[in-house]
């Protein structure tokens, strides 16, 4: 049976194609080293044709970054916030974010270093959304510290380190490598939680039970 594909309006479809292509070029060459002509040439259109969809390179960067943040919100933040247990929440934050970062289109969500190139109003909007994600991760670590589960580490430093580890993934992960995306995401979660959390201790009841059997 033939697969029925959802209809996508031509304008929306073309904008998405431009975003994917530009994101990959920005990822490979860097934003500053990429010109509008480079993007248009790769797409097989003229600069005028590209400007029909985006008024500037900055507008294109903003849409790419907003798309990446939308994915992080929908696929990472929203599901994680539904988890009341901070350890389970932290694990899901790491696994879900790492999974996005290692997807074939991961470049589209990895342009945080280029935010500085945006005009101040757009940069402020992006930074506010990035801050919301940072605060969720840090808040989760603070919960774990209050519960006596976090090692003797600073939550802010730990948050920067954890997010930085995930954002570095696209630089070394290979789609056809020895480990799958899922395996890598779980490995990173195991390493992160193993380094940040104290080993679970037996409850007093279990300790007393063990002592009574001696």
PyMOL CGO cylinders between C-alpha atoms (Angstrom):
from pymol import cmd
from pymol.cgo import CYLINDER

trace = [
    CYLINDER, 0.00, 0.00, 0.00, 1.38, 3.39, -0.94, 0.3, 1, 1, 1, 1, 1, 1,
    CYLINDER, 1.38, 3.39, -0.94, 2.21, 5.74, 1.90, 0.3, 1, 1, 1, 1, 1, 1,
    CYLINDER, 2.21, 5.74, 1.90, 0.04, 8.85, 1.97, 0.3, 1, 1, 1, 1, 1, 1,
    CYLINDER, 0.04, 8.85, 1.97, 2.23, 11.83, 2.78, 0.3, 1, 1, 1, 1, 1, 1,
    CYLINDER, 2.23, 11.83, 2.78, 0.80, 14.89, 4.50, 0.3, 1, 1, 1, 1, 1, 1,
    CYLINDER, 0.80, 14.89, 4.50, 0.32, 17.85, 2.19, 0.3, 1, 1, 1, 1, 1, 1,
    CYLINDER, 0.32, 17.85, 2.19, 2.81, 20.62, 2.83, 0.3, 1, 1, 1, 1, 1, 1,
    CYLINDER, 2.81, 20.62, 2.83, 2.15, 24.01, 1.20, 0.3, 1, 1, 1, 1, 1, 1,
    CYLINDER, 2.15, 24.01, 1.20, 4.91, 24.77, -1.36, 0.3, 1, 1, 1, 1, 1, 1,
    CYLINDER, 4.91, 24.77, -1.36, 6.06, 27.94, 0.42, 0.3, 1, 1, 1, 1, 1, 1,
    CYLINDER, 6.06, 27.94, 0.42, 6.37, 26.19, 3.77, 0.3, 1, 1, 1, 1, 1, 1,
    CYLINDER, 6.37, 26.19, 3.77, 8.10, 23.20, 2.18, 0.3, 1, 1, 1, 1, 1, 1,
    CYLINDER, 8.10, 23.20, 2.18, 10.60, 25.43, 0.36, 0.3, 1, 1, 1, 1, 1, 1,
    CYLINDER, 10.60, 25.43, 0.36, 11.37, 27.43, 3.51, 0.3, 1, 1, 1, 1, 1, 1,
    CYLINDER, 11.37, 27.43, 3.51, 12.01, 24.19, 5.38, 0.3, 1, 1, 1, 1, 1, 1,
    CYLINDER, 12.01, 24.19, 5.38, 14.37, 23.01, 2.64, 0.3, 1, 1, 1, 1, 1, 1,
    CYLINDER, 14.37, 23.01, 2.64, 16.25, 26.30, 2.75, 0.3, 1, 1, 1, 1, 1, 1,
    CYLINDER, 16.25, 26.30, 2.75, 16.55, 26.09, 6.54, 0.3, 1, 1, 1, 1, 1, 1,
    CYLINDER, 16.55, 26.09, 6.54, 17.88, 22.52, 6.45, 0.3, 1, 1, 1, 1, 1, 1,
    CYLINDER, 17.88, 22.52, 6.45, 20.42, 23.36, 3.77, 0.3, 1, 1, 1, 1, 1, 1,
    CYLINDER, 20.42, 23.36, 3.77, 21.58, 26.58, 5.42, 0.3, 1, 1, 1, 1, 1, 1,
    CYLINDER, 21.58, 26.58, 5.42, 21.83, 24.91, 8.82, 0.3, 1, 1, 1, 1, 1, 1,
    CYLINDER, 21.83, 24.91, 8.82, 24.14, 22.25, 7.42, 0.3, 1, 1, 1, 1, 1, 1,
    CYLINDER, 24.14, 22.25, 7.42, 26.33, 24.84, 5.69, 0.3, 1, 1, 1, 1, 1, 1,
    CYLINDER, 26.33, 24.84, 5.69, 26.49, 27.00, 8.83, 0.3, 1, 1, 1, 1, 1, 1,
    CYLINDER, 26.49, 27.00, 8.83, 27.39, 23.89, 10.80, 0.3, 1, 1, 1, 1, 1, 1,
    CYLINDER, 27.39, 23.89, 10.80, 30.14, 22.84, 8.38, 0.3, 1, 1, 1, 1, 1, 1,
    CYLINDER, 30.14, 22.84, 8.38, 31.68, 26.23, 7.53, 0.3, 1, 1, 1, 1, 1, 1,
    CYLINDER, 31.68, 26.23, 7.53, 30.54, 28.54, 10.30, 0.3, 1, 1, 1, 1, 1, 1,
    CYLINDER, 30.54, 28.54, 10.30, 27.99, 31.31, 10.05, 0.3, 1, 1, 1, 1, 1, 1,
    CYLINDER, 27.99, 31.31, 10.05, 30.44, 34.14, 9.36, 0.3, 1, 1, 1, 1, 1, 1,
    CYLINDER, 30.44, 34.14, 9.36, 32.19, 32.20, 6.59, 0.3, 1, 1, 1, 1, 1, 1,
    CYLINDER, 32.19, 32.20, 6.59, 28.93, 31.44, 4.79, 0.3, 1, 1, 1, 1, 1, 1,
    CYLINDER, 28.93, 31.44, 4.79, 27.40, 33.90, 2.35, 0.3, 1, 1, 1, 1, 1, 1,
    CYLINDER, 27.40, 33.90, 2.35, 23.87, 34.12, 0.98, 0.3, 1, 1, 1, 1, 1, 1,
    CYLINDER, 23.87, 34.12, 0.98, 25.40, 33.26, -2.40, 0.3, 1, 1, 1, 1, 1, 1,
    CYLINDER, 25.40, 33.26, -2.40, 26.82, 30.02, -0.95, 0.3, 1, 1, 1, 1, 1, 1,
    CYLINDER, 26.82, 30.02, -0.95, 23.39, 28.97, 0.29, 0.3, 1, 1, 1, 1, 1, 1,
    CYLINDER, 23.39, 28.97, 0.29, 21.64, 29.93, -2.94, 0.3, 1, 1, 1, 1, 1, 1,
    CYLINDER, 21.64, 29.93, -2.94, 24.24, 28.11, -5.02, 0.3, 1, 1, 1, 1, 1, 1,
    CYLINDER, 24.24, 28.11, -5.02, 23.85, 24.92, -2.99, 0.3, 1, 1, 1, 1, 1, 1,
    CYLINDER, 23.85, 24.92, -2.99, 20.07, 25.11, -3.38, 0.3, 1, 1, 1, 1, 1, 1,
    CYLINDER, 20.07, 25.11, -3.38, 20.33, 25.80, -7.10, 0.3, 1, 1, 1, 1, 1, 1,
    CYLINDER, 20.33, 25.80, -7.10, 18.52, 29.13, -6.91, 0.3, 1, 1, 1, 1, 1, 1,
    CYLINDER, 18.52, 29.13, -6.91, 19.47, 32.78, -7.26, 0.3, 1, 1, 1, 1, 1, 1,
    CYLINDER, 19.47, 32.78, -7.26, 20.13, 35.18, -4.40, 0.3, 1, 1, 1, 1, 1, 1,
    CYLINDER, 20.13, 35.18, -4.40, 16.93, 36.99, -5.38, 0.3, 1, 1, 1, 1, 1, 1,
    CYLINDER, 16.93, 36.99, -5.38, 15.08, 33.69, -5.13, 0.3, 1, 1, 1, 1, 1, 1,
    CYLINDER, 15.08, 33.69, -5.13, 16.44, 33.15, -1.63, 0.3, 1, 1, 1, 1, 1, 1,
    CYLINDER, 16.44, 33.15, -1.63, 15.50, 36.66, -0.56, 0.3, 1, 1, 1, 1, 1, 1,
    CYLINDER, 15.50, 36.66, -0.56, 11.93, 35.87, -1.63, 0.3, 1, 1, 1, 1, 1, 1,
    CYLINDER, 11.93, 35.87, -1.63, 11.75, 33.56, 1.40, 0.3, 1, 1, 1, 1, 1, 1,
    CYLINDER, 11.75, 33.56, 1.40, 14.11, 35.30, 3.84, 0.3, 1, 1, 1, 1, 1, 1,
    CYLINDER, 14.11, 35.30, 3.84, 14.93, 38.99, 3.93, 0.3, 1, 1, 1, 1, 1, 1,
    CYLINDER, 14.93, 38.99, 3.93, 18.45, 38.44, 5.27, 0.3, 1, 1, 1, 1, 1, 1,
    CYLINDER, 18.45, 38.44, 5.27, 20.97, 35.87, 6.46, 0.3, 1, 1, 1, 1, 1, 1,
    CYLINDER, 20.97, 35.87, 6.46, 20.16, 36.91, 10.03, 0.3, 1, 1, 1, 1, 1, 1,
    CYLINDER, 20.16, 36.91, 10.03, 16.45, 36.18, 9.47, 0.3, 1, 1, 1, 1, 1, 1,
    CYLINDER, 16.45, 36.18, 9.47, 17.38, 32.74, 8.18, 0.3, 1, 1, 1, 1, 1, 1,
    CYLINDER, 17.38, 32.74, 8.18, 19.59, 32.07, 11.21, 0.3, 1, 1, 1, 1, 1, 1,
    CYLINDER, 19.59, 32.07, 11.21, 16.79, 33.15, 13.55, 0.3, 1, 1, 1, 1, 1, 1,
    CYLINDER, 16.79, 33.15, 13.55, 14.28, 30.78, 11.96, 0.3, 1, 1, 1, 1, 1, 1,
    CYLINDER, 14.28, 30.78, 11.96, 16.75, 27.88, 12.11, 0.3, 1, 1, 1, 1, 1, 1,
    CYLINDER, 16.75, 27.88, 12.11, 17.53, 28.57, 15.76, 0.3, 1, 1, 1, 1, 1, 1,
    CYLINDER, 17.53, 28.57, 15.76, 13.84, 28.96, 16.63, 0.3, 1, 1, 1, 1, 1, 1,
    CYLINDER, 13.84, 28.96, 16.63, 13.11, 25.62, 14.97, 0.3, 1, 1, 1, 1, 1, 1,
    CYLINDER, 13.11, 25.62, 14.97, 15.83, 23.93, 16.99, 0.3, 1, 1, 1, 1, 1, 1,
    CYLINDER, 15.83, 23.93, 16.99, 14.51, 25.43, 20.21, 0.3, 1, 1, 1, 1, 1, 1,
    CYLINDER, 14.51, 25.43, 20.21, 10.97, 24.33, 19.29, 0.3, 1, 1, 1, 1, 1, 1,
    CYLINDER, 10.97, 24.33, 19.29, 12.22, 20.76, 19.01, 0.3, 1, 1, 1, 1, 1, 1,
    CYLINDER, 12.22, 20.76, 19.01, 13.99, 20.96, 22.36, 0.3, 1, 1, 1, 1, 1, 1,
    CYLINDER, 13.99, 20.96, 22.36, 10.82, 22.34, 23.93, 0.3, 1, 1, 1, 1, 1, 1,
    CYLINDER, 10.82, 22.34, 23.93, 8.48, 19.74, 22.41, 0.3, 1, 1, 1, 1, 1, 1,
    CYLINDER, 8.48, 19.74, 22.41, 10.73, 16.68, 22.61, 0.3, 1, 1, 1, 1, 1, 1,
    CYLINDER, 10.73, 16.68, 22.61, 12.81, 17.39, 25.70, 0.3, 1, 1, 1, 1, 1, 1,
    CYLINDER, 12.81, 17.39, 25.70, 11.38, 20.03, 28.03, 0.3, 1, 1, 1, 1, 1, 1,
    CYLINDER, 11.38, 20.03, 28.03, 7.66, 19.21, 27.94, 0.3, 1, 1, 1, 1, 1, 1,
    CYLINDER, 7.66, 19.21, 27.94, 8.03, 15.43, 28.52, 0.3, 1, 1, 1, 1, 1, 1,
    CYLINDER, 8.03, 15.43, 28.52, 10.67, 15.96, 31.22, 0.3, 1, 1, 1, 1, 1, 1,
    CYLINDER, 10.67, 15.96, 31.22, 8.57, 18.46, 33.16, 0.3, 1, 1, 1, 1, 1, 1,
    CYLINDER, 8.57, 18.46, 33.16, 5.87, 15.82, 33.52, 0.3, 1, 1, 1, 1, 1, 1,
    CYLINDER, 5.87, 15.82, 33.52, 8.24, 13.67, 35.61, 0.3, 1, 1, 1, 1, 1, 1,
    CYLINDER, 8.24, 13.67, 35.61, 8.08, 14.39, 39.33, 0.3, 1, 1, 1, 1, 1, 1,
    CYLINDER, 8.08, 14.39, 39.33, 11.15, 12.34, 40.27, 0.3, 1, 1, 1, 1, 1, 1,
    CYLINDER, 11.15, 12.34, 40.27, 14.23, 14.54, 39.67, 0.3, 1, 1, 1, 1, 1, 1,
    CYLINDER, 14.23, 14.54, 39.67, 16.54, 11.63, 38.87, 0.3, 1, 1, 1, 1, 1, 1,
    CYLINDER, 16.54, 11.63, 38.87, 14.16, 10.25, 36.24, 0.3, 1, 1, 1, 1, 1, 1,
    CYLINDER, 14.16, 10.25, 36.24, 13.69, 13.78, 34.90, 0.3, 1, 1, 1, 1, 1, 1,
    CYLINDER, 13.69, 13.78, 34.90, 17.44, 14.36, 34.60, 0.3, 1, 1, 1, 1, 1, 1,
    CYLINDER, 17.44, 14.36, 34.60, 17.93, 11.07, 32.79, 0.3, 1, 1, 1, 1, 1, 1,
    CYLINDER, 17.93, 11.07, 32.79, 15.18, 11.88, 30.32, 0.3, 1, 1, 1, 1, 1, 1,
    CYLINDER, 15.18, 11.88, 30.32, 16.54, 15.38, 29.73, 0.3, 1, 1, 1, 1, 1, 1,
    CYLINDER, 16.54, 15.38, 29.73, 19.93, 13.94, 28.80, 0.3, 1, 1, 1, 1, 1, 1,
    CYLINDER, 19.93, 13.94, 28.80, 18.63, 11.04, 26.69, 0.3, 1, 1, 1, 1, 1, 1,
    CYLINDER, 18.63, 11.04, 26.69, 16.10, 13.09, 24.75, 0.3, 1, 1, 1, 1, 1, 1,
    CYLINDER, 16.10, 13.09, 24.75, 18.44, 16.02, 24.08, 0.3, 1, 1, 1, 1, 1, 1,
    CYLINDER, 18.44, 16.02, 24.08, 21.28, 13.70, 23.06, 0.3, 1, 1, 1, 1, 1, 1,
    CYLINDER, 21.28, 13.70, 23.06, 18.90, 11.87, 20.74, 0.3, 1, 1, 1, 1, 1, 1,
    CYLINDER, 18.90, 11.87, 20.74, 18.05, 15.10, 18.94, 0.3, 1, 1, 1, 1, 1, 1,
    CYLINDER, 18.05, 15.10, 18.94, 21.71, 16.09, 18.75, 0.3, 1, 1, 1, 1, 1, 1,
    CYLINDER, 21.71, 16.09, 18.75, 22.68, 12.82, 17.05, 0.3, 1, 1, 1, 1, 1, 1,
    CYLINDER, 22.68, 12.82, 17.05, 19.95, 12.79, 14.42, 0.3, 1, 1, 1, 1, 1, 1,
    CYLINDER, 19.95, 12.79, 14.42, 20.85, 13.26, 10.79, 0.3, 1, 1, 1, 1, 1, 1,
    CYLINDER, 20.85, 13.26, 10.79, 19.46, 16.80, 10.86, 0.3, 1, 1, 1, 1, 1, 1,
    CYLINDER, 19.46, 16.80, 10.86, 21.16, 17.53, 14.15, 0.3, 1, 1, 1, 1, 1, 1,
    CYLINDER, 21.16, 17.53, 14.15, 22.97, 20.53, 12.67, 0.3, 1, 1, 1, 1, 1, 1,
    CYLINDER, 22.97, 20.53, 12.67, 19.72, 22.47, 12.72, 0.3, 1, 1, 1, 1, 1, 1,
    CYLINDER, 19.72, 22.47, 12.72, 19.64, 22.38, 16.52, 0.3, 1, 1, 1, 1, 1, 1,
    CYLINDER, 19.64, 22.38, 16.52, 23.33, 23.03, 17.11, 0.3, 1, 1, 1, 1, 1, 1,
    CYLINDER, 23.33, 23.03, 17.11, 23.69, 26.70, 16.21, 0.3, 1, 1, 1, 1, 1, 1,
    CYLINDER, 23.69, 26.70, 16.21, 23.79, 28.15, 19.71, 0.3, 1, 1, 1, 1, 1, 1,
    CYLINDER, 23.79, 28.15, 19.71, 27.28, 29.50, 19.11, 0.3, 1, 1, 1, 1, 1, 1,
    CYLINDER, 27.28, 29.50, 19.11, 25.94, 31.64, 16.27, 0.3, 1, 1, 1, 1, 1, 1,
    CYLINDER, 25.94, 31.64, 16.27, 23.30, 33.44, 18.35, 0.3, 1, 1, 1, 1, 1, 1,
    CYLINDER, 23.30, 33.44, 18.35, 25.71, 36.35, 18.77, 0.3, 1, 1, 1, 1, 1, 1,
    CYLINDER, 25.71, 36.35, 18.77, 25.19, 37.15, 15.06, 0.3, 1, 1, 1, 1, 1, 1,
    CYLINDER, 25.19, 37.15, 15.06, 21.49, 37.89, 15.53, 0.3, 1, 1, 1, 1, 1, 1,
    CYLINDER, 21.49, 37.89, 15.53, 20.18, 41.45, 15.97, 0.3, 1, 1, 1, 1, 1, 1,
    CYLINDER, 20.18, 41.45, 15.97, 19.73, 42.30, 19.69, 0.3, 1, 1, 1, 1, 1, 1,
    CYLINDER, 19.73, 42.30, 19.69, 15.91, 41.84, 19.82, 0.3, 1, 1, 1, 1, 1, 1,
    CYLINDER, 15.91, 41.84, 19.82, 16.08, 38.42, 18.14, 0.3, 1, 1, 1, 1, 1, 1,
    CYLINDER, 16.08, 38.42, 18.14, 19.10, 37.41, 20.21, 0.3, 1, 1, 1, 1, 1, 1,
    CYLINDER, 19.10, 37.41, 20.21, 17.25, 38.30, 23.40, 0.3, 1, 1, 1, 1, 1, 1,
    CYLINDER, 17.25, 38.30, 23.40, 14.28, 36.10, 22.42, 0.3, 1, 1, 1, 1, 1, 1,
    CYLINDER, 14.28, 36.10, 22.42, 16.55, 33.15, 21.68, 0.3, 1, 1, 1, 1, 1, 1,
    CYLINDER, 16.55, 33.15, 21.68, 18.58, 33.61, 24.87, 0.3, 1, 1, 1, 1, 1, 1,
    CYLINDER, 18.58, 33.61, 24.87, 15.41, 33.74, 26.98, 0.3, 1, 1, 1, 1, 1, 1,
    CYLINDER, 15.41, 33.74, 26.98, 14.29, 30.40, 25.56, 0.3, 1, 1, 1, 1, 1, 1,
    CYLINDER, 14.29, 30.40, 25.56, 17.73, 28.89, 26.06, 0.3, 1, 1, 1, 1, 1, 1,
    CYLINDER, 17.73, 28.89, 26.06, 17.70, 30.17, 29.63, 0.3, 1, 1, 1, 1, 1, 1,
    CYLINDER, 17.70, 30.17, 29.63, 14.41, 28.37, 30.31, 0.3, 1, 1, 1, 1, 1, 1,
    CYLINDER, 14.41, 28.37, 30.31, 16.03, 25.06, 29.37, 0.3, 1, 1, 1, 1, 1, 1,
    CYLINDER, 16.03, 25.06, 29.37, 19.13, 25.83, 31.42, 0.3, 1, 1, 1, 1, 1, 1,
    CYLINDER, 19.13, 25.83, 31.42, 16.96, 26.68, 34.44, 0.3, 1, 1, 1, 1, 1, 1,
    CYLINDER, 16.96, 26.68, 34.44, 15.07, 23.39, 34.13, 0.3, 1, 1, 1, 1, 1, 1,
    CYLINDER, 15.07, 23.39, 34.13, 18.28, 21.36, 34.17, 0.3, 1, 1, 1, 1, 1, 1,
    CYLINDER, 18.28, 21.36, 34.17, 19.78, 23.39, 37.00, 0.3, 1, 1, 1, 1, 1, 1,
    CYLINDER, 19.78, 23.39, 37.00, 16.55, 23.27, 38.98, 0.3, 1, 1, 1, 1, 1, 1,
    CYLINDER, 16.55, 23.27, 38.98, 16.53, 19.50, 38.66, 0.3, 1, 1, 1, 1, 1, 1,
    CYLINDER, 16.53, 19.50, 38.66, 20.07, 19.33, 40.03, 0.3, 1, 1, 1, 1, 1, 1,
    CYLINDER, 20.07, 19.33, 40.03, 19.10, 21.59, 42.93, 0.3, 1, 1, 1, 1, 1, 1,
    CYLINDER, 19.10, 21.59, 42.93, 16.22, 19.22, 43.74, 0.3, 1, 1, 1, 1, 1, 1,
    CYLINDER, 16.22, 19.22, 43.74, 18.64, 16.32, 43.76, 0.3, 1, 1, 1, 1, 1, 1,
    CYLINDER, 18.64, 16.32, 43.76, 21.00, 18.24, 46.05, 0.3, 1, 1, 1, 1, 1, 1,
    CYLINDER, 21.00, 18.24, 46.05, 18.15, 18.97, 48.47, 0.3, 1, 1, 1, 1, 1, 1,
    CYLINDER, 18.15, 18.97, 48.47, 17.35, 15.25, 48.51, 0.3, 1, 1, 1, 1, 1, 1,
    CYLINDER, 17.35, 15.25, 48.51, 20.99, 14.42, 49.30, 0.3, 1, 1, 1, 1, 1, 1,
    CYLINDER, 20.99, 14.42, 49.30, 21.45, 12.73, 45.93, 0.3, 1, 1, 1, 1, 1, 1,
    CYLINDER, 21.45, 12.73, 45.93, 23.81, 15.19, 44.23, 0.3, 1, 1, 1, 1, 1, 1,
    CYLINDER, 23.81, 15.19, 44.23, 27.54, 14.91, 44.75, 0.3, 1, 1, 1, 1, 1, 1,
    CYLINDER, 27.54, 14.91, 44.75, 29.47, 17.89, 46.10, 0.3, 1, 1, 1, 1, 1, 1,
    CYLINDER, 29.47, 17.89, 46.10, 29.34, 19.86, 42.85, 0.3, 1, 1, 1, 1, 1, 1,
    CYLINDER, 29.34, 19.86, 42.85, 28.08, 23.31, 41.94, 0.3, 1, 1, 1, 1, 1, 1,
    CYLINDER, 28.08, 23.31, 41.94, 24.72, 22.99, 40.12, 0.3, 1, 1, 1, 1, 1, 1,
    CYLINDER, 24.72, 22.99, 40.12, 25.47, 25.88, 37.76, 0.3, 1, 1, 1, 1, 1, 1,
    CYLINDER, 25.47, 25.88, 37.76, 28.85, 24.51, 36.69, 0.3, 1, 1, 1, 1, 1, 1,
    CYLINDER, 28.85, 24.51, 36.69, 27.35, 21.03, 36.38, 0.3, 1, 1, 1, 1, 1, 1,
    CYLINDER, 27.35, 21.03, 36.38, 24.54, 22.34, 34.17, 0.3, 1, 1, 1, 1, 1, 1,
    CYLINDER, 24.54, 22.34, 34.17, 26.90, 24.15, 31.80, 0.3, 1, 1, 1, 1, 1, 1,
    CYLINDER, 26.90, 24.15, 31.80, 29.11, 21.05, 31.60, 0.3, 1, 1, 1, 1, 1, 1,
    CYLINDER, 29.11, 21.05, 31.60, 26.21, 18.70, 30.94, 0.3, 1, 1, 1, 1, 1, 1,
    CYLINDER, 26.21, 18.70, 30.94, 24.60, 20.82, 28.22, 0.3, 1, 1, 1, 1, 1, 1,
    CYLINDER, 24.60, 20.82, 28.22, 28.00, 21.47, 26.66, 0.3, 1, 1, 1, 1, 1, 1,
    CYLINDER, 28.00, 21.47, 26.66, 28.67, 17.73, 26.46, 0.3, 1, 1, 1, 1, 1, 1,
    CYLINDER, 28.67, 17.73, 26.46, 25.43, 17.19, 24.56, 0.3, 1, 1, 1, 1, 1, 1,
    CYLINDER, 25.43, 17.19, 24.56, 25.98, 20.14, 22.22, 0.3, 1, 1, 1, 1, 1, 1,
    CYLINDER, 25.98, 20.14, 22.22, 29.39, 18.72, 21.30, 0.3, 1, 1, 1, 1, 1, 1,
    CYLINDER, 29.39, 18.72, 21.30, 27.88, 15.41, 20.13, 0.3, 1, 1, 1, 1, 1, 1,
    CYLINDER, 27.88, 15.41, 20.13, 27.35, 16.35, 16.45, 0.3, 1, 1, 1, 1, 1, 1,
    CYLINDER, 27.35, 16.35, 16.45, 31.07, 17.07, 16.13, 0.3, 1, 1, 1, 1, 1, 1,
    CYLINDER, 31.07, 17.07, 16.13, 32.06, 13.44, 16.66, 0.3, 1, 1, 1, 1, 1, 1,
    CYLINDER, 32.06, 13.44, 16.66, 28.98, 11.22, 16.32, 0.3, 1, 1, 1, 1, 1, 1,
    CYLINDER, 28.98, 11.22, 16.32, 28.76, 9.18, 13.11, 0.3, 1, 1, 1, 1, 1, 1,
    CYLINDER, 28.76, 9.18, 13.11, 25.42, 7.84, 11.88, 0.3, 1, 1, 1, 1, 1, 1,
    CYLINDER, 25.42, 7.84, 11.88, 26.98, 4.58, 10.68, 0.3, 1, 1, 1, 1, 1, 1,
    CYLINDER, 26.98, 4.58, 10.68, 29.33, 4.19, 13.62, 0.3, 1, 1, 1, 1, 1, 1,
    CYLINDER, 29.33, 4.19, 13.62, 29.70, 1.29, 16.04, 0.3, 1, 1, 1, 1, 1, 1,
    CYLINDER, 29.70, 1.29, 16.04, 27.02, 2.57, 18.42, 0.3, 1, 1, 1, 1, 1, 1,
    CYLINDER, 27.02, 2.57, 18.42, 23.48, 3.60, 17.52, 0.3, 1, 1, 1, 1, 1, 1,
    CYLINDER, 23.48, 3.60, 17.52, 21.94, 6.95, 18.45, 0.3, 1, 1, 1, 1, 1, 1,
    CYLINDER, 21.94, 6.95, 18.45, 19.99, 5.28, 21.24, 0.3, 1, 1, 1, 1, 1, 1,
    CYLINDER, 19.99, 5.28, 21.24, 23.09, 3.57, 22.63, 0.3, 1, 1, 1, 1, 1, 1,
    CYLINDER, 23.09, 3.57, 22.63, 25.09, 6.80, 22.61, 0.3, 1, 1, 1, 1, 1, 1,
    CYLINDER, 25.09, 6.80, 22.61, 22.28, 8.75, 24.29, 0.3, 1, 1, 1, 1, 1, 1,
    CYLINDER, 22.28, 8.75, 24.29, 21.98, 6.14, 27.03, 0.3, 1, 1, 1, 1, 1, 1,
    CYLINDER, 21.98, 6.14, 27.03, 25.76, 5.96, 27.50, 0.3, 1, 1, 1, 1, 1, 1,
    CYLINDER, 25.76, 5.96, 27.50, 25.94, 9.72, 27.97, 0.3, 1, 1, 1, 1, 1, 1,
    CYLINDER, 25.94, 9.72, 27.97, 23.07, 9.59, 30.46, 0.3, 1, 1, 1, 1, 1, 1,
    CYLINDER, 23.07, 9.59, 30.46, 24.81, 6.82, 32.41, 0.3, 1, 1, 1, 1, 1, 1,
    CYLINDER, 24.81, 6.82, 32.41, 28.10, 8.74, 32.47, 0.3, 1, 1, 1, 1, 1, 1,
    CYLINDER, 28.10, 8.74, 32.47, 26.39, 12.00, 33.47, 0.3, 1, 1, 1, 1, 1, 1,
    CYLINDER, 26.39, 12.00, 33.47, 24.27, 10.55, 36.24, 0.3, 1, 1, 1, 1, 1, 1,
    CYLINDER, 24.27, 10.55, 36.24, 27.10, 8.33, 37.44, 0.3, 1, 1, 1, 1, 1, 1,
    CYLINDER, 27.10, 8.33, 37.44, 29.33, 11.37, 37.83, 0.3, 1, 1, 1, 1, 1, 1,
    CYLINDER, 29.33, 11.37, 37.83, 26.73, 13.72, 39.31, 0.3, 1, 1, 1, 1, 1, 1,
    CYLINDER, 26.73, 13.72, 39.31, 24.74, 11.52, 41.67, 0.3, 1, 1, 1, 1, 1, 1,
    CYLINDER, 24.74, 11.52, 41.67, 25.77, 9.83, 44.88, 0.3, 1, 1, 1, 1, 1, 1,
    CYLINDER, 25.77, 9.83, 44.88, 25.38, 6.03, 44.99, 0.3, 1, 1, 1, 1, 1, 1,
    CYLINDER, 25.38, 6.03, 44.99, 22.07, 5.03, 46.49, 0.3, 1, 1, 1, 1, 1, 1,
    CYLINDER, 22.07, 5.03, 46.49, 22.37, 3.94, 50.12, 0.3, 1, 1, 1, 1, 1, 1,
    CYLINDER, 22.37, 3.94, 50.12, 20.42, 1.17, 51.77, 0.3, 1, 1, 1, 1, 1, 1,
    CYLINDER, 20.42, 1.17, 51.77, 17.54, 2.33, 53.91, 0.3, 1, 1, 1, 1, 1, 1,
    CYLINDER, 17.54, 2.33, 53.91, 17.80, 1.98, 57.69, 0.3, 1, 1, 1, 1, 1, 1,
    CYLINDER, 17.80, 1.98, 57.69, 15.31, -0.86, 57.56, 0.3, 1, 1, 1, 1, 1, 1,
    CYLINDER, 15.31, -0.86, 57.56, 17.41, -2.86, 55.12, 0.3, 1, 1, 1, 1, 1, 1,
    CYLINDER, 17.41, -2.86, 55.12, 20.54, -2.17, 57.13, 0.3, 1, 1, 1, 1, 1, 1,
    CYLINDER, 20.54, -2.17, 57.13, 18.89, -3.44, 60.30, 0.3, 1, 1, 1, 1, 1, 1,
    CYLINDER, 18.89, -3.44, 60.30, 17.58, -6.50, 58.49, 0.3, 1, 1, 1, 1, 1, 1,
    CYLINDER, 17.58, -6.50, 58.49, 21.05, -7.30, 57.23, 0.3, 1, 1, 1, 1, 1, 1,
    CYLINDER, 21.05, -7.30, 57.23, 22.52, -6.85, 60.73, 0.3, 1, 1, 1, 1, 1, 1,
    CYLINDER, 22.52, -6.85, 60.73, 19.91, -9.16, 62.26, 0.3, 1, 1, 1, 1, 1, 1,
    CYLINDER, 19.91, -9.16, 62.26, 20.95, -11.96, 59.92, 0.3, 1, 1, 1, 1, 1, 1,
    CYLINDER, 20.95, -11.96, 59.92, 24.56, -11.91, 61.04, 0.3, 1, 1, 1, 1, 1, 1,
]
cmd.load_cgo(trace, "trace")
